[in-house]
Amino acid sequence: MPQIDRIGRLVRPLVITCATCGHRVVWSVQQARERLGGDCMVTDARRRLKCSACDGEGRIPGFVDFS
């Protein structure tokens, strides 16, 4: 499955899974664009996200499913 480079190119919901505790959240395309910005690069988004359950940050690549 190819990955996108910018949040603005999302066409399906964004699945976010914490690499620390496994907490999972699904954002709609609109939510992802509003929270991260359409021009946000995928690599930047991974660095910015923080789990609301354990406060762990995405330390492992693949923290977010952008495909």
Order of alpha helices (4+ residues) and beta strands (2+ residues): beta-beta-alpha-alpha-beta
